[in-house]
Amino acid sequence: MADTNVLTAALRTEFGKGAARRTRRDGQVPAVLYGHSTDPKHLALPAREFAAVLRADGVNAVVELDIDGEKQLALTKSVVVHPIKNYIEHADLLVIRRGEKVTVEIAVTTTGDAAPGTLVTVDTNAVEIEVDATQIPEQFEVSVEGAEIGTQILASQLELPSGATLVTDGETLLVNVVEAPTEAELEAEGAGDLASNVAAEEEEAVEDSSAADEAAAADSDN
C-alpha cells in the first residue's frame, strides 16, 4: 500500500443526531476511535480527504490521525454511506500500532478472459488474512486469462503480502471455470423458469379465490 495517509482530526464534544448533522454540514465526518483498551474518542474527520483515502486504499484504509497535535495510527473498521446521497455518514476507526498484525477481509476480483466456450464463476469474492497493519492490500486480483474448462483457483494460490498468513481455509474455491451453456440450454432454462412462475401465479390465484369464498361464506352466516 502507499505511504500512510495523515488526517487532521478534531475532538467532538457534542453528540446525538443533531450534532452529527451539524458536523456533516461543516464538511466533516463523525467518527469514533477505539481499541487497545483506550477510552473511545469521538472525532470529526475532513470529509473530502477521508473519502479520497477510501477511494485510493479501499475499505481497510490505514490513516495517521493528528488529534490536537497527538499522532495515532488507525485502521478503518466500518464506514456508513448514505444510501441515496452517497456521502459518508459515520466511520469507526480502530487504534493500531506499527508492526501490529490485524485480521482483515480482502476482496477477490478476476482479470483477463478465459478460453472460448467457457464460463467463469466466482464462488468466493473475499478472503480473510492476517497481515501487518501497514501492508494491507486493497484487493487480490486473480487472472483467468486463457483458462480452460476445469480450471479451479483456490484461496491457497493467492499471492499474499510478505509476512501475511491466510485465515480463510486454503481449500476454499475462489474461481471455477466451467463449460459455457449452449443457447438451447439457456432457452430451456428460461422456459422452465417461465413455467414455474406461471404455476406459482396460478396457485396463488386459487388460494386467493378460496380465501374470498370463505370470507363470503362467513359473511352470509352472520
Buried (B, 14 or more C-beta within 10 A) or exposed (E): BEEBBEBEBBEBEEEEEEBBEBBBEEEBBBBBBBBEEEEEBBBBBBBEBBBBBBEEBBBBBBBBBBBEEEEBBBBBBEBEBEEEEEEBBBBBBBBBEEEEBBEBEBBBEBEEEBBEEBEBEBEBEBBBBBBBBBBBBBEBBBEBEEBEEEBEBBBEEBEBEEEBEBBBEEEEBBBBBBEBEEEEEEEEEEEEEEEEEEEEEEEEEEEEEEEEEEEEEEEEEE
